[in-house]
Amino acid sequence: MIHNLPNILTVFRIVITPLIVWFLIGFDGFTIHLVAVILFLIASLTDLFDGMLARKLQVVSEFGKFMDPLADKILVNSTFITLNIMDIMPIWITAVVILRDMLVTLLRWGMLSNGASMNTSQLAKLKTTFQYISMYVGLVFILMGHFEVLDGLVAWLEEWFVTETIFILTGLITAYTGFHYLWINRSFISTLFKETE
């Protein structure tokens, strides 16, 4: 079931996520934080390549279809929560990311359990891009925080570049794609509500 490279990469992403979180929260040193950032980089690359490899090698499986998006959510949500705990990410953006993923996941499971096919949004790719940019920016900020000489630059970037631009755009795009999923799958949702009446 998992004895192919794409699924191994997916499982690796799930397994490595707690290690990234532990290295970031549990330790204060630059070296260990750098290791965490490198591990995150590797994990994010597996997110990019596992689905691509599965299609290229023609080893697409039900396990992969289920676990790949789950592994993505575990990595992304854990990282956003960690950045929030470390006072890098605003709490409202972290909440939007988590609530949006819960909403879409519940919708997907509901549709699958009823034999329906979920309409996907091309905007989700834009959401993923902005989320990863935000996570990379947050992780770089953690590394920069180890050097006092960069304190002024960090403060300027937080005020004018990150908080006001990248993070806010990420939160807004994430929220919008959540509502967009509801909209393009509204026929199933309306049917579901009619059945419960």
Secondary structure as UniProt FT lines:
FT   HELIX           5..26
FT   HELIX           30..56
FT   TURN            57..58
FT   HELIX           62..85
FT   TURN            86..87
FT   HELIX           91..113
FT   TURN            114..115
FT   HELIX           123..144
FT   TURN            145..146
FT   HELIX           148..150
FT   HELIX           151..157
FT   HELIX           158..166
FT   HELIX           167..184
FT   HELIX           186..196
//
